[in-house]
Amino acid sequence: MLSVTTDMRPGDPTRFERPAHISESEWAVRVDLAAAYRLIARHGMSDLVQTHISARVPGRPGNFLINRFGMLFSEITASSLLEIDSEGRPVDPEVKRINYAGFVIHGAIHETRPDVFCVMHAHTEAGIAVSALEEGLLPMSQWAMLFYNRLGYHGYEGVALELGERERIVADMGAHWAMLMCNHGLLTAGRSIAHAFYLMYYLDRACRVQLKAQASGGRIVIPDPDTCEKAARQFEDDPVPMGEREWPALLRELDLIDPSYRS
């Protein structure tokens, strides 16, 4: 809910107040999730009203928050997010329709991976292109090393509207935190919203730089497997969890541009 004041500076995020019927813990998740939608749009990874990002509802781990079908990522706010139960039903009885593909994909991961708090799915041009390559993502850049031997691949089955596909999505994802959905796009999961965004940002960049290198026509140099594994472990061994170092700065940037995601 917007708290109307006359003495706040433009871009001041403190002018947005938490609705009384939403707990502090849930509101904090909603704000971060709305920020993730805005950041995906800001970095050119959205697809009109398609694709989705979800996060668990604190205290109700079987339920998750997701975008309203029909809203652009650039207009998502904390209060506009929908809560969906484990059966794909909106908790708000006035909501009649959801993006069912969002439930199929996200519900599958949330139901089977208790270590996952947030799931992101994106149709980026580079992600779709690399997902259609027989060789998939190559360990040819430092960004790609983050995913070395740590990336699932899920074969294309059409628009994800059938519940039967869920078990194959889960099997192909395995214990990984990222996956290429072949001929379709990218999927990342995270212990936090910051973690999932970090992985999505760098997975897309790894895809982009690979396509540029391949388009150059030059010979691509791939480091040896031991070096690739060393780099991957260096990312994992950072004492600061992935995304947590960058997330406060990303929120500050959003607050300067347009803090309405907090409303």
Phi, psi and chi 1 to 4 in degrees:
 res  aa     phi    psi   chi1   chi2   chi3   chi4
   1 MET       -  136.6 -179.0  179.3  -64.6      -
   2 LEU   -81.8  125.5 -179.9   62.5      -      -
   3 SER   -93.3  109.1  176.4      -      -      -
   4 VAL   -79.3  123.6  178.9      -      -      -
   5 THR  -135.5  168.7   61.1      -      -      -
   6 THR  -117.7   -3.6   58.3      -      -      -
   7 ASP  -114.1   14.2   57.5  -10.6      -      -
   8 MET   -91.5  142.4  -68.0  -67.7 -179.0      -
   9 ARG   -74.6  150.3  -60.3 -177.2  -54.7  -84.2
  10 PRO   -57.4  135.9  -24.2   34.1      -      -
  11 GLY    85.5    1.7      -      -      -      -
  12 ASP   -80.3  112.1 -171.3  -19.7      -      -
  13 PRO   -72.4  -12.6   27.8  -35.6      -      -
  14 THR   -73.4   -6.5   62.1      -      -      -
  15 ARG   -80.4   -2.1   68.5  179.3 -174.8  -91.5
  16 PHE  -101.8  129.4  -59.7  105.8      -      -
  17 GLU  -110.9  152.5  -65.9 -178.0   -9.6      -
  18 ARG   -76.2  130.7  170.7  177.2   59.8   87.2
  19 PRO   -60.4  141.3  -23.9   35.0      -      -
  20 ALA   -62.3  -27.6      -      -      -      -
  21 HIS   -85.0   -1.1   67.4  -75.7      -      -
  22 ILE  -112.7  130.7  -62.0  178.0      -      -
  23 SER   -66.3  159.9   68.9      -      -      -
  24 GLU   -60.5  -41.4  -73.1 -172.4   20.4      -
  25 SER   -66.0  -41.5   58.4      -      -      -
  26 GLU   -67.6  -39.9  179.4 -179.3  -23.8      -
  27 TRP   -64.2  -38.1 -170.9 -113.1      -      -
  28 ALA   -61.9  -40.4      -      -      -      -
  29 VAL   -65.9  -43.2  171.1      -      -      -
  30 ARG   -60.2  -41.9  -76.8  175.4  170.8  -91.3
  31 VAL   -64.5  -46.1  168.6      -      -      -
  32 ASP   -64.7  -38.5  -85.4   -3.8      -      -
  33 LEU   -68.2  -42.0 -173.7   55.0      -      -
  34 ALA   -61.7  -38.8      -      -      -      -
  35 ALA   -61.4  -40.0      -      -      -      -
  36 ALA   -62.2  -41.6      -      -      -      -
  37 TYR   -60.1  -46.5  -83.1  100.3      -      -
  38 ARG   -63.1  -39.0  -62.6  -69.9 -174.9   97.4
  39 LEU   -69.1  -38.6  -72.8  165.7      -      -
  40 ILE   -60.6  -42.5  -71.6  -69.6      -      -
  41 ALA   -66.0  -44.0      -      -      -      -
  42 ARG   -62.3  -32.7  177.9  165.2  172.3   73.5
  43 HIS   -96.6   17.4  -70.8  -81.2      -      -
  44 GLY    70.7   29.2      -      -      -      -
  45 MET  -111.4   10.3  -65.5 -172.3  -76.9      -
  46 SER   -92.1  170.8   60.7      -      -      -
  47 ASP  -142.5   72.5 -178.7   14.8      -      -
  48 LEU    50.8 -121.7  -64.7 -178.7      -      -
  49 VAL   -99.9    6.6  -58.8      -      -      -
  50 GLN   -85.5  170.9  -52.7  -58.5  -37.4      -
  51 THR    66.4  175.4   73.8      -      -      -
  52 HIS  -163.4  156.6    6.2   76.6      -      -
  53 ILE  -132.6  137.1  -48.8  170.9      -      -
  54 SER  -132.6  157.6   63.5      -      -      -
  55 ALA  -148.2  146.7      -      -      -      -
  56 ARG   -65.5  150.5  -65.2 -174.1 -170.3  -87.2
  57 VAL   -89.4  122.2 -179.3      -      -      -
  58 PRO   -55.9  132.3  -26.1   35.9      -      -
  59 GLY    85.6  -13.8      -      -      -      -
  60 ARG  -134.6   69.6  -62.2 -173.1  -67.5  -79.3
  61 PRO   -62.2  -18.3   22.1  -33.3      -      -
  62 GLY   -78.8  -13.9      -      -      -      -
  63 ASN  -103.5  152.7  -65.7    9.0      -      -
  64 PHE  -141.3  158.4   58.3   88.1      -      -
  65 LEU   -96.2  142.1  -62.4  164.8      -      -
  66 ILE  -152.8  168.2 -158.5  165.1      -      -
  67 ASN   -75.2  153.2   51.3  -46.5      -      -
  68 ARG   -71.5  133.9  -71.5  178.8 -175.3  -92.3
  69 PHE   -68.6  122.2 -160.6   16.0      -      -
  70 GLY   114.7   -8.8      -      -      -      -
  71 MET   -96.9  138.3  -68.5 -174.7   71.1      -
  72 LEU   -69.1  149.6  -63.9  172.0      -      -
  73 PHE   -60.6  -30.7  -79.7   23.4      -      -
  74 SER   -71.7   -8.7   58.7      -      -      -
  75 GLU  -116.8    6.1   58.5 -176.6   -9.4      -
  76 ILE   -67.2  137.7  -62.8  -68.3      -      -
  77 THR  -127.6  165.9   63.0      -      -      -
  78 ALA   -58.1  -40.0      -      -      -      -
  79 SER   -80.6  -16.0   57.9      -      -      -
  80 SER   -83.6  -13.1   72.8      -      -      -
  81 LEU   -68.1  144.7  -66.2  162.1      -      -
  82 LEU   -99.7  144.5  -64.4  177.6      -      -
  83 GLU   -98.7  129.7 -178.9  177.0  -10.4      -
  84 ILE  -121.0  140.1  -64.4  176.3      -      -
  85 ASP   -87.4 -179.0   67.8   17.4      -      -
  86 SER   -67.9  -11.8   59.7      -      -      -
  87 GLU   -98.8    2.8  -59.5  -61.4  -39.3      -
  88 GLY    84.8   16.7      -      -      -      -
  89 ARG   -98.5  132.0  -62.9  170.3  -59.3 -152.0
  90 PRO   -64.1  136.7  -17.6   30.8      -      -
  91 VAL   -68.6  -33.1  170.7      -      -      -
  92 ASP   -77.9  114.4 -176.9  -12.2      -      -
  93 PRO   -65.6  -16.5   24.9  -34.1      -      -
  94 GLU   -79.0  -15.5  -65.4 -175.0    4.5      -
  95 VAL   -85.2  120.4  175.8      -      -      -
  96 LYS   -99.1  -22.0  -56.5  -56.4  179.8 -174.7
  97 ARG  -141.4  138.7 -173.4 -173.4  177.1 -157.4
  98 ILE  -122.7  170.3   63.8  167.8      -      -
  99 ASN   -78.3  100.4 -174.1  -27.7      -      -
 100 TYR   -64.1  -32.6 -164.7   69.6      -      -
 101 ALA   -60.3  -32.6      -      -      -      -
 102 GLY   -62.7  -41.6      -      -      -      -
 103 PHE   -66.9  -43.0  167.5   66.5      -      -
 104 VAL   -59.6  -49.7  170.6      -      -      -
 105 ILE   -73.2  -54.0  -64.1  170.4      -      -
 106 HIS   -71.7  -39.8  -66.3 -110.6      -      -
 107 GLY   -60.8  -36.4      -      -      -      -
 108 ALA   -61.4  -44.6      -      -      -      -
 109 ILE   -72.5  -45.7  -56.3  -61.0      -      -
 110 HIS   -62.2  -34.6  -76.5  -60.2      -      -
 111 GLU   -72.2  -31.2 -176.2  176.8  -33.1      -
 112 THR  -109.7  -11.2   58.1      -      -      -
 113 ARG  -122.0   86.1  -71.3  -80.1  -57.7  -87.4
 114 PRO   -63.3  -16.2   20.9  -31.8      -      -
 115 ASP   -79.8   -9.4   55.1  -23.9      -      -
 116 VAL   -94.7  128.0  168.1      -      -      -
 117 PHE  -102.5  -33.8 -176.6   77.0      -      -
 118 CYS  -133.9  141.3  174.4      -      -      -
 119 VAL  -126.4  133.6  178.2      -      -      -
 120 MET  -122.7  136.7  -67.2 -168.4  177.4      -
 121 HIS  -130.0  131.1  174.2   48.7      -      -
 122 ALA  -139.4  146.3      -      -      -      -
 123 HIS  -106.3   73.3  -61.9  160.8      -      -
 124 THR   -86.7  150.8   72.7      -      -      -
 125 GLU   -58.5  -46.8  -69.1 -177.7   15.6      -
 126 ALA   -67.2  -38.9      -      -      -      -
 127 GLY   -63.8  -43.4      -      -      -      -
 128 ILE   -65.1  -42.1  -65.7  170.5      -      -
 129 ALA   -61.7  -48.3      -      -      -      -
 130 VAL   -68.1  -33.8  171.3      -      -      -
 131 SER   -66.5  -18.7   78.9      -      -      -
 132 ALA   -93.5   -5.7      -      -      -      -
 133 LEU   -83.3  139.3  -65.9  176.2      -      -
 134 GLU   -59.9  -35.7 -175.3  175.3   -0.6      -
 135 GLU   -81.7  -12.2   62.3  -93.6   31.6      -
 136 GLY    65.8 -148.3      -      -      -      -
 137 LEU   -82.2  125.6 -176.1   68.6      -      -
 138 LEU   -93.8  143.3  -60.9  173.9      -      -
 139 PRO   -80.7   64.7   31.1  -35.6      -      -
 140 MET  -110.3   -1.1   52.2  144.7  -68.0      -
 141 SER  -139.7  160.4   69.1      -      -      -
 142 GLN   -62.7  -33.7 -177.1  160.0  -77.4      -
 143 TRP   -61.8  -41.4  -66.5  -33.7      -      -
 144 ALA   -68.6  -26.1      -      -      -      -
 145 MET   -61.2  -27.6  -61.7  -56.2  173.0      -
 146 LEU   -56.3  -27.3  179.2   60.3      -      -
 147 PHE  -110.6   11.6  -53.8   98.0      -      -
 148 TYR   -63.2  121.5 -177.9   70.9      -      -
 149 ASN    55.0   23.9  -74.3  -21.6      -      -
 150 ARG  -135.2   33.7  -69.4  155.7  174.8   80.0
 151 LEU  -135.3  125.4 -173.7   65.5      -      -
 152 GLY   -86.7  163.3      -      -      -      -
 153 TYR  -134.3  127.7  -71.3   83.4      -      -
 154 HIS  -119.9  121.1  175.0   64.6      -      -
 155 GLY   -66.4  149.1      -      -      -      -
 156 TYR   -70.8  132.9 -172.0   65.5      -      -
 157 GLU  -126.8   13.5  -60.1 -174.0   27.5      -
 158 GLY    96.8 -175.8      -      -      -      -
 159 VAL   -59.5  133.7  179.9      -      -      -
 160 ALA   -75.9   77.7      -      -      -      -
 161 LEU  -117.1   -1.4  -62.8  175.3      -      -
 162 GLU  -108.6  129.7  -61.3  177.8    2.5      -
 163 LEU   -62.2  -26.4  -70.3  176.8      -      -
 164 GLY   -62.9  -22.5      -      -      -      -
 165 GLU   -73.5  -19.4 -173.3  176.0   -3.9      -
 166 ARG   -59.3  -42.6  -62.3  176.3   80.4 -171.0
 167 GLU   -65.6  -30.4   62.7 -176.3   48.1      -
 168 ARG   -77.0  -34.5  -67.5 -179.1  -69.9  -80.1
 169 ILE   -61.0  -46.0  -69.8  173.3      -      -
 170 VAL   -64.0  -44.7  169.0      -      -      -
 171 ALA   -63.4  -40.9      -      -      -      -
 172 ASP   -73.2  -30.8  -67.7  -24.9      -      -
 173 MET   -71.2  -40.1 -175.8   81.8  169.6      -
 174 GLY    57.9 -136.3      -      -      -      -
 175 ALA   -95.0    6.8      -      -      -      -
 176 HIS   -71.8  164.6  -62.5  -51.5      -      -
 177 TRP  -105.7    1.2  -64.5   97.7      -      -
 178 ALA  -150.9  154.3      -      -      -      -
 179 MET  -153.6  143.9 -177.0  164.0   68.8      -
 180 LEU   -93.1  122.6  -71.8 -175.1      -      -
 181 MET   -91.7  103.6  -58.5 -173.6   76.1      -
 182 CYS   -57.2  135.8  -61.5      -      -      -
 183 ASN    60.1   21.2  -47.8   97.9      -      -
 184 HIS  -138.9  -56.3 -175.8  172.0      -      -
 185 GLY   160.5 -156.0      -      -      -      -
 186 LEU  -115.4  149.9  -52.4  176.4      -      -
 187 LEU  -140.0  130.7 -171.7  143.4      -      -
 188 THR  -129.4  154.3   63.1      -      -      -
 189 ALA  -131.2  152.5      -      -      -      -
 190 GLY  -146.8  157.2      -      -      -      -
 191 ARG   -70.9  -15.9  -65.7 -173.6  177.6   91.7
 192 SER  -147.9  169.7   66.2      -      -      -
 193 ILE   -65.4  -39.0  -66.0  169.0      -      -
 194 ALA   -60.9  -41.5      -      -      -      -
 195 HIS   -62.6  -48.6 -177.3 -160.2      -      -
 196 ALA   -62.9  -39.9      -      -      -      -
 197 PHE   -67.4  -43.0  177.8   79.3      -      -
 198 TYR   -54.9  -47.0  175.2   94.9      -      -
 199 LEU   -65.5  -41.7  -66.7  174.6      -      -
 200 MET   -64.6  -43.7 -179.5   60.8   72.7      -
 201 TYR   -59.4  -47.2  177.9   84.4      -      -
 202 TYR   -80.4  -26.3  -75.6  113.2      -      -
 203 LEU   -66.2  -43.2 -178.2   55.9      -      -
 204 ASP   -64.9  -41.4 -179.6   61.9      -      -
 205 ARG   -66.0  -37.7  -72.2  179.2   75.6   81.7
 206 ALA   -62.9  -39.1      -      -      -      -
 207 CYS   -66.0  -42.3  -70.1      -      -      -
 208 ARG   -62.4  -45.9  -78.7 -164.0 -114.1  172.1
 209 VAL   -70.5  -31.5   75.8      -      -      -
 210 GLN   -63.6  -45.3  175.5  175.9  -38.2      -
 211 LEU   -63.0  -37.3  -65.9  173.0      -      -
 212 LYS   -65.2  -41.9  -72.5 -175.7  176.4 -178.9
 213 ALA   -65.8  -42.9      -      -      -      -
 214 GLN   -65.2  -36.5  -70.0  172.9  -40.1      -
 215 ALA   -70.2  -22.1      -      -      -      -
 216 SER   -68.5  -22.8   75.5      -      -      -
 217 GLY    81.9   -2.0      -      -      -      -
 218 GLY   -80.5  167.4      -      -      -      -
 219 ARG   -78.1  124.7  177.6  178.1  173.5  -88.9
 220 ILE   -85.7  128.9  -64.2  175.3      -      -
 221 VAL   -93.6  124.3  176.5      -      -      -
 222 ILE  -108.7  122.3  -57.3  -66.7      -      -
 223 PRO   -59.5  159.9  -23.7   35.0      -      -
 224 ASP   -68.8  157.7   64.9   84.9      -      -
 225 PRO   -55.9  -38.7  -27.7   36.9      -      -
 226 ASP   -63.5  -40.1  -72.5  -16.2      -      -
 227 THR   -68.2  -39.7  -59.7      -      -      -
 228 CYS   -61.2  -45.0  -66.9      -      -      -
 229 GLU   -66.5  -38.9  178.8   61.9   27.0      -
 230 LYS   -58.8  -45.9  173.6 -174.2  174.8 -178.4
 231 ALA   -62.7  -43.1      -      -      -      -
 232 ALA   -60.1  -42.3      -      -      -      -
 233 ARG   -69.2  -31.8  -70.4 -168.7  178.3  -83.4
 234 GLN   -62.1  -39.2  -74.1  174.8  -40.7      -
 235 PHE   -62.9  -44.2  -78.2  111.3      -      -
 236 GLU   -69.4  -29.2  -66.2  174.5  -22.0      -
 237 ASP   -85.7   -2.4  -68.3  -18.5      -      -
 238 ASP   -58.9  127.1 -170.3  -32.1      -      -
 239 PRO   -64.4  -20.2   22.2  -33.1      -      -
 240 VAL   -92.2  122.2  179.3      -      -      -
 241 PRO   -54.5  145.2  -25.9   35.5      -      -
 242 MET   -53.9  127.4  -68.5 -179.8 -173.5      -
 243 GLY    93.5  -23.6      -      -      -      -
 244 GLU   -71.2  -28.2  -62.6  -59.2  -36.7      -
 245 ARG   -71.6  -36.6 -176.2  179.9  -72.8  109.9
 246 GLU   -86.3  -28.2  -63.6   81.6    1.7      -
 247 TRP   -59.1  -47.6 -166.9 -111.8      -      -
 248 PRO   -57.9  -38.1  -25.8   37.1      -      -
 249 ALA   -67.3  -38.7      -      -      -      -
 250 LEU   -63.8  -39.2  -69.3  167.6      -      -
 251 LEU   -67.5  -39.0  -64.7 -171.8      -      -
 252 ARG   -61.0  -40.4  -70.5 -164.6  -61.5  -88.7
 253 GLU   -62.5  -45.6 -179.8 -177.7   48.3      -
 254 LEU   -61.7  -41.1  -76.9 -178.5      -      -
 255 ASP   -63.4  -32.5  -72.2  -24.7      -      -
 256 LEU   -72.7  -34.6  -73.9  171.9      -      -
 257 ILE   -80.9  -54.0  -61.8  165.2      -      -
 258 ASP  -166.9   99.4  178.2    7.2      -      -
 259 PRO   -80.8    9.5   32.4  -36.4      -      -
 260 SER   -65.4  -14.0   65.0      -      -      -
 261 TYR   -59.6  -22.2   71.1   94.3      -      -
 262 ARG   -78.4   -6.8  -66.7  179.5  176.3  -86.6
 263 SER   -85.0      -   64.3      -      -      -
